[in-house]
Amino acid sequence: MLKLFDDYNGHISTEILLKARGLKHLYSEFGKPYMFSGLHSVSFLGIVEFVACLVKMEGCDINQEDYARNTPLLLAAQYGHKGVVEILLGRDGIKPNERGRYC
């Protein structure tokens, strides 16, 4: 699981996920997800266990913005994933006041 989500930018499952959820605004003008990381994916879905593992990995950018300037924290909060929000807020360096393009 960690290997898959660690290198998740542009993965075909990201495209399927975003299309299924009607989130076309997360696509770049070229039709591919841009900067939508594994941490974005599991934060969006609310998978607490995966988030807890990914944030401990070296090189995990907890403040990475996707195409729409959404951070993993913003996605988790927007979709009501309290457990994920708590994990992310507990990390050093988190920027809780970042705003996405659409919210």
C-alpha positions in Angstrom: 0.0 0.0 0.0 2.7 2.5 0.9 4.6 1.9 -2.3 1.5 2.5 -4.4 0.4 5.7 -2.6 4.0 7.0 -2.2 4.2 7.5 -6.0 0.6 8.4 -6.8 0.9 11.5 -9.0 -0.9 10.8 -12.2 -1.7 7.2 -11.4 -4.7 5.9 -13.4 -6.6 5.2 -10.2 -6.4 8.9 -9.3 -8.2 9.7 -12.6 -10.9 7.1 -11.9 -11.4 8.4 -8.4 -11.7 12.0 -9.4 -14.0 11.3 -12.3 -16.3 9.1 -10.2 -16.6 11.8 -7.6 -17.3 14.5 -10.2 -14.2 16.5 -9.3 -13.1 17.6 -12.7 -11.8 20.9 -11.3 -8.9 18.9 -9.9 -7.7 18.2 -13.5 -5.2 20.3 -15.4 -6.0 21.6 -18.8 -4.4 18.5 -20.3 -6.9 16.1 -18.7 -4.6 14.6 -16.1 -4.6 15.1 -12.4 -1.9 17.5 -11.3 -0.1 17.1 -8.0 -2.8 15.0 -6.5 -0.7 12.8 -4.3 -1.3 9.6 -2.4 -1.8 11.7 0.7 -4.4 13.7 -1.1 -6.2 10.5 -2.2 -6.4 8.9 1.2 -7.2 12.2 2.9 -10.1 12.7 0.4 -11.3 9.2 1.1 -10.8 9.4 4.9 -8.6 6.4 5.3 -7.1 7.2 8.7 -4.7 4.2 8.8 -3.1 5.1 5.4 -2.8 8.7 6.3 -1.1 7.8 9.6 1.5 5.7 7.7 2.1 8.2 4.8 2.7 11.2 7.0 5.6 9.3 8.7 7.3 8.6 5.4 10.4 10.6 4.5 9.6 13.1 1.8 5.9 13.3 2.5 4.7 16.8 1.9 1.7 17.3 4.2 1.1 20.8 2.7 1.4 19.9 -1.0 -1.2 21.6 -3.1 -2.9 20.0 -6.0 -4.0 21.7 -9.2 -6.8 23.5 -7.3 -4.5 24.5 -4.5 -6.1 22.0 -2.1 -4.0 20.5 0.6 -4.7 17.0 2.1 -5.9 18.8 5.2 -8.4 20.9 3.2 -9.8 17.8 1.4 -10.1 15.9 4.7 -11.9 18.8 6.4 -14.1 19.5 3.4 -15.4 15.9 3.3 -15.8 15.6 7.1 -13.0 13.1 7.8 -12.3 14.1 11.4 -9.8 11.3 12.1 -7.7 12.4 9.2 -7.9 16.1 10.1 -6.7 15.2 13.7 -3.7 13.3 12.3 -2.7 16.1 9.9 -3.2 18.9 12.5 -0.9 16.9 14.9 2.0 17.0 12.5 4.8 19.6 12.8 4.9 22.0 9.9 1.2 21.7 9.0 -0.3 24.9 7.6 -3.9 24.9 8.7 -4.9 28.2 7.2 -4.2 27.4 3.5 -7.1 28.0 1.2 -7.9 26.1 -2.0 -9.0 27.7 -5.3 -12.6 26.7 -4.8 -13.1 27.1 -1.1 
